[in-house]
Amino acid sequence: GCGLFVINNVSLMVQSMGGKDALAGELVILLSLSNCSGRLLIGFLADRPQFSKLFLLGAVSCFMAIALFSSAVATSTAEAQVSLAFTVALVAASYGGTWVLIVGILSDWFGNKDFGKNYGLIAMGPALSGMFFNTISARLYEKHASEQSGVCLGTVCYRGSFFLTSAAAVFGLLLLPYLAYRRR
């Protein structure tokens, strides 16, 4: 859900920070390239026996949390635009890497029997949490929007949402040792 929050709102984030439409287009391209790169890199690493898939999942969760937090603490709109590019790149790479790891973890833990059902259930997590984060994000955006135009300008528009999704990524990271312990 944290990745979907950024993916679904990147254009409006640029607008709220006073960025030009061209920047939104460039960030969408960066998002796509980073997502693909994350899938390739993490897929390559996941195939190496010296890397635990849970460790890699922890790493991508950590990178996602750091990226989201960096946009949460940006103070000026110029700083926020640079931070947003960093956030988009790292969140998209982490999001892509997560999906590669989920397939491997499901296969390793549960085998191929009922793989489609298990994958479908896992895929519901980001979909449902994405709806939650986008709903909260919309409410926070509207809270800070101008009553006349309905548009929010400045870093305040998404600050709370970035903090929330960063905390959610940290929470997911903190669950990983429990999953590793239960797996034994």
Sequence and secondary structure as in RCSB ss.txt:
>XXXX:A:sequence
GCGLFVINNVSLMVQSMGGKDALAGELVILLSLSNCSGRLLIGFLADRPQFSKLFLLGAVSCFMAIALFSSAVAT
STAEAQVSLAFTVALVAASYGGTWVLIVGILSDWFGNKDFGKNYGLIAMGPALSGMFFNTISARLYEKHASEQSG
VCLGTVCYRGSFFLTSAAAVFGLLLLPYLAYRRR
>XXXX:A:secstr
 HHHHHHHHHHHHHHHTT  HHHHHHHHHHHHHHHHHHHHHHHHHHTSTTS HHHHHHHHHHHHHHHHHHHHS  
SHHHHHHHHHHHHHHHHHHHHHHHHHHHHHHHHHH STTHHHHHHHHHHHHHHHHHHHHHHHHHHHHHHS TTT 
   STHHHHHHHHHHHHHHHHHHHHHHHHHHHH 
